[in-house]
Amino acid sequence: MELEQVKGNTWVLKSWELIPLYKLDDHRCVLLDTGLRRQQEDLDTSLRQAGLTPVGVICSHAHIDHMGNLAYLKETYGTQIAMSLGEAGHQMSYLGLNITNYLLSPEDVRASDTLQGTPCLVDRIILPGEETISFCGADFAIVRTPGHTVDHICTRTPDNVLYLADAMMTGRTLHHSKFPYAFCVRDYLDSMRKMRWQQADKFIVAHYGIYDEILPLVDMEARFFAERMEDLLDLMDGPITPKKLAADICRTYRINAGDLQDLSYFEASSLAYINYLRGLGYLEAYMEDNQIFYRRTPASYARRAQKTQSVLPQTGQFR
């Protein structure tokens, strides 16, 4: 991984995602997230070549591409882990990680190469209402951005660099991934818009980029995301379930699920989209033969007549 300075003592390790770090001195650092378990060797090598020991991690949320190496760092270096209350509970067990990542069987989760050996206990719980934390000898500001996960956080380094993690996406990732995962789409959009009022000298987005100004990007993603969610209504000509919607999205937008874990993730995403559209009044739930189905409301058809031409590409992926 290439190490690039952002500002002052704030740097990023550049891979397919950005992993920020704050240098406490010439030999110690605090990481902001850790990447996937399969990035472990690259992460280790990059830190060693830079002469840095990770004494702490402030983890944004309990998704596997952000917390995949927490247990390894804790066991290898004695790294201290800080995490928000809502995410720390998921992080401590395979059951919790299953809820936040896949919704597979316990046996499948334990057998997963991606999740194997990743659960660990958090050393510093960031409690609701805490806006700053002193951690490993430095002060970091916390911005709460639920929606992508239950208790997702953004972290501001002492250099006034704000790491947004997955509170939004930008650049090529935004262009190609029009189906971002959100535990609650409404809260995700609210948290993203919250970024409009955040001031910082630099902004780091995990997927993907380093920016001087974030406001235009926030507005663009909020508009595109809301538009894509409404576009999904055009796939719903009859009774819909999360499973059917995931399959329809994959077929229409030429997405290959790849494996059982990905497809489970897609179905969880689809339920979040359905709940968002229900909140807008465009879908309603009903029961038939002891199953839950969803159907369009008259309001959804009225909205179709007012819909403007989509500016989104006709291909995409779940992220």
C-alpha positions in Angstrom: 0.0 0.0 0.0 1.3 3.5 -0.9 1.5 5.9 2.1 0.4 9.4 1.2 0.4 12.5 3.4 -3.0 14.3 3.7 -2.1 17.0 6.1 0.3 17.3 9.0 0.4 14.0 10.8 -2.6 12.6 9.0 -1.8 10.1 6.2 -3.6 7.4 4.2 -2.6 3.9 3.0 -3.9 3.7 -0.5 -5.4 0.4 -1.7 -8.8 -0.3 -3.3 -10.0 1.6 -0.3 -8.3 4.3 1.7 -7.1 3.5 5.3 -6.2 6.7 7.1 -3.8 6.9 10.0 -2.6 9.6 12.4 1.1 9.6 13.4 1.6 10.1 17.1 5.3 10.3 16.5 7.9 8.9 14.1 7.2 5.3 15.3 3.6 5.1 16.5 0.3 5.6 14.8 -3.5 5.3 15.2 -5.3 3.7 12.3 -8.8 4.7 11.3 -10.1 1.3 10.1 -8.1 -1.7 9.0 -9.3 -3.1 5.7 -10.2 -6.7 4.9 -8.6 -9.7 6.5 -7.0 -10.6 3.1 -5.2 -7.2 3.2 -3.5 -8.2 6.4 -0.1 -8.9 4.9 -0.1 -5.7 2.8 -1.2 -3.6 5.8 1.5 -5.2 8.0 4.3 -4.7 5.4 3.3 -1.1 4.6 3.3 -0.1 8.3 6.6 -1.9 8.9 8.3 -0.2 5.9 7.1 3.1 7.2 8.6 2.3 10.6 5.1 2.5 12.3 3.5 0.5 15.0 -0.3 0.6 15.2 -0.9 1.3 18.9 -4.6 2.1 18.3 -7.5 1.8 15.9 -10.6 4.0 15.8 -13.0 1.9 13.8 -15.9 3.5 12.0 -18.2 0.5 11.9 -18.4 -3.3 12.0 -18.3 -4.1 8.3 -15.7 -6.6 7.3 -13.8 -4.3 4.9 -13.2 -1.8 7.8 -12.7 -4.1 10.8 -11.2 -7.2 9.2 -7.8 -6.9 10.9 -8.8 -5.6 14.4 -8.3 -9.0 16.1 -4.9 -9.6 14.3 -3.6 -6.1 15.3 -4.7 -6.6 18.9 -3.1 -10.0 19.2 0.1 -9.1 17.3 0.8 -5.5 18.6 -1.4 -5.1 21.6 -3.3 -2.5 19.6 -6.1 -0.7 21.5 -9.4 -0.7 19.7 -12.0 2.2 20.0 -15.5 1.8 18.6 -18.9 3.2 19.0 -21.3 1.5 21.4 -23.6 0.2 18.7 -20.8 -1.3 16.6 -18.7 -2.7 19.4 -21.4 -5.2 20.4 -21.5 -6.6 16.8 -17.7 -6.7 16.7 -17.3 -9.1 19.6 -18.8 -12.2 18.1 -19.5 -14.1 14.9 -23.2 -13.8 15.6 -22.9 -10.0 15.7 -20.8 -9.8 12.6 -23.2 -12.1 10.8 -26.0 -9.6 11.5 -24.0 -6.7 10.2 -22.6 -8.4 7.2 -24.3 -11.4 5.7 -27.3 -13.0 7.6 -25.9 -16.5 6.8 -26.1 -19.7 9.0 -23.7 -19.7 12.0 -21.8 -22.6 10.3 -21.3 -20.6 7.1 -20.1 -17.6 9.0 -17.5 -19.5 11.0 -16.3 -21.2 7.8 -15.9 -17.9 5.9 -12.4 -17.0 5.0 -13.4 -13.3 5.2 -14.7 -13.5 8.7 -12.5 -16.2 10.2 -10.6 -15.0 13.3 -12.0 -11.5 13.2 -14.2 -11.0 16.3 -12.5 -9.3 19.3 -13.4 -7.2 22.3 -13.1 -3.4 22.0 -11.0 -1.6 24.6 -12.6 1.9 24.4 -16.4 2.2 23.9 -17.4 5.5 22.4 -20.6 6.3 24.2 -23.6 8.2 22.8 -23.1 11.9 23.3 -19.3 11.8 23.2 -18.1 14.4 20.7 -14.4 14.0 21.4 -12.2 11.2 22.8 -8.7 11.2 24.1 -7.1 8.1 22.7 -3.5 6.9 22.7 -2.4 10.4 23.7 -4.2 12.4 21.0 -7.7 14.0 20.9 -10.1 13.0 18.1 -13.6 14.4 17.3 -16.5 12.1 16.6 -19.3 12.8 14.2 -22.2 10.3 14.5 -23.6 9.1 11.1 -26.0 6.2 11.6 -27.7 4.7 8.6 -25.0 2.7 6.8 -24.9 0.7 10.0 -26.6 1.2 13.4 -23.9 3.4 15.0 -21.5 4.4 12.2 -19.1 7.2 13.1 -16.8 9.6 11.3 -13.5 10.7 12.9 -11.8 14.1 12.8 -8.0 13.9 13.4 -6.1 16.7 15.4 -5.1 18.0 11.9 -8.8 18.9 11.2 -9.0 16.1 8.6 -12.4 14.4 8.7 -12.6 10.7 7.8 -16.1 9.9 6.5 -15.6 6.1 6.2 -18.8 4.8 4.5 -21.0 7.8 5.4 -20.9 8.5 1.6 -19.2 7.4 -1.6 -17.6 9.5 -4.3 -15.7 9.3 -7.6 -15.6 6.1 -9.6 -17.2 4.1 -6.8 -20.2 6.4 -6.8 -20.4 6.2 -10.6 -20.4 2.4 -10.8 -22.1 1.4 -7.5 -25.6 2.7 -7.5 -26.8 0.2 -4.9 -25.0 1.2 -1.7 -25.8 -0.9 1.4 -27.6 1.0 4.2 -29.2 -0.6 7.2 -31.7 2.3 7.0 -31.7 4.3 3.8 -33.5 7.2 5.3 -31.0 7.6 8.1 -28.1 7.1 5.7 -29.3 10.0 3.5 -29.9 12.1 6.6 -26.4 11.4 7.9 -24.9 12.1 4.4 -26.7 15.5 4.3 -25.2 16.2 7.8 -21.9 16.4 6.0 -23.0 19.6 4.4 -22.4 21.4 7.6 -19.1 19.8 8.5 -16.0 22.0 8.2 -12.6 20.5 7.7 -9.3 21.2 6.0 -9.4 17.9 4.2 -12.0 15.1 3.8 -11.2 11.4 3.3 -13.8 9.1 1.9 -13.0 5.4 2.2 -14.6 4.6 -1.2 -12.9 6.8 -2.5 -10.9 10.0 -2.4 -9.3 12.9 -0.6 -11.1 16.3 -1.0 -10.8 19.9 0.0 -14.5 20.4 -0.4 -17.3 17.8 0.1 -20.6 19.8 -0.2 -21.1 19.4 -3.9 -20.4 15.7 -3.7 -22.8 15.3 -0.8 -25.6 16.9 -2.8 -24.8 14.8 -5.9 -24.9 11.5 -4.1 -28.0 12.3 -2.1 -29.8 13.2 -5.4 -28.5 10.2 -7.3 -29.2 7.8 -4.5 -32.7 8.9 -4.0 -33.3 8.8 -7.7 -31.9 5.2 -8.0 -34.2 4.1 -5.1 -37.2 5.4 -7.0 -35.9 3.8 -10.2 -36.3 0.4 -8.5 -40.0 0.9 -8.6 -39.9 0.4 -12.4 -38.8 -3.2 -11.6 -41.8 -3.8 -9.5 -44.7 -4.8 -11.7 -46.2 -7.3 -9.3 -45.8 -8.7 -5.8 -42.2 -8.2 -4.6 -40.0 -9.7 -1.9 -36.4 -8.8 -1.0 -35.2 -12.0 -2.7 -37.1 -11.2 -5.9 -35.9 -7.6 -5.9 -32.3 -8.7 -5.5 -32.6 -11.1 -8.4 -34.3 -8.4 -10.6 -31.6 -5.9 -9.8 -28.8 -8.4 -10.6 -30.5 -9.3 -13.9 -31.4 -5.7 -15.0 -28.1 -4.1 -14.1 -25.9 -7.1 -15.0 -24.6 -7.8 -11.6 -23.1 -11.2 -10.7 -23.6 -12.1 -7.1 -20.6 -14.4 -7.2 -21.2 -16.4 -4.0 -23.6 -17.1 -1.2 -22.3 -14.3 1.0 -22.7 -11.7 -1.7 -26.2 -12.8 -2.5 -27.2 -12.7 1.1 -25.8 -9.2 1.4 -27.7 -8.2 -1.7 -31.0 -9.5 -0.3 -30.4 -7.6 3.0 -29.8 -4.4 0.9 -33.0 -5.0 -1.0 -35.0 -5.1 2.2 -33.6 -1.8 3.2 -34.6 -0.3 -0.2 -38.1 -1.7 0.2 -38.4 -0.2 3.6 -37.3 3.2 2.3 -39.8 3.1 -0.5 -42.5 2.1 2.0 -41.5 5.2 4.0 -42.1 7.3 1.0 -45.6 5.8 0.5 -44.7 4.1 -2.7 -44.9 0.5 -1.4 -47.2 -1.3 1.0 -46.8 -4.6 2.8 -49.4 -7.3 2.9 -49.6 -11.0 3.9 -50.6 -13.9 1.7 -50.3 -17.6 2.6 -48.3 -16.6 5.7 -45.7 -14.7 3.6 -44.9 -11.0 3.5 -45.2 -9.4 0.1 -44.9 -5.8 -1.1 -46.8 -4.0 -3.8 -46.9 -0.5 -5.3 -49.3 2.1 -4.1 -51.3 4.5 -6.3 -48.9 7.2 -5.3 -46.0 5.4 -6.9 -47.8 5.5 -10.3 -48.5 9.2 -9.9 -44.8 9.7 -9.3 -43.9 7.9 -12.5 -45.7 10.6 -14.6 -43.6 13.3 -12.9 -40.3 11.5 -13.0 -37.4 13.2 -14.9 -35.0 11.4 -17.2 -32.5 9.4 -15.2 -28.8 10.6 -15.4 -27.5 7.4 -13.8 -25.7 4.7 -15.9 -27.6 1.5 -16.6 -25.0 -0.6 -15.0 -24.1 -0.8 -11.3 -23.2 -3.0 -8.4 -24.0 -3.4 -4.7 -21.4 -1.8 -2.5 
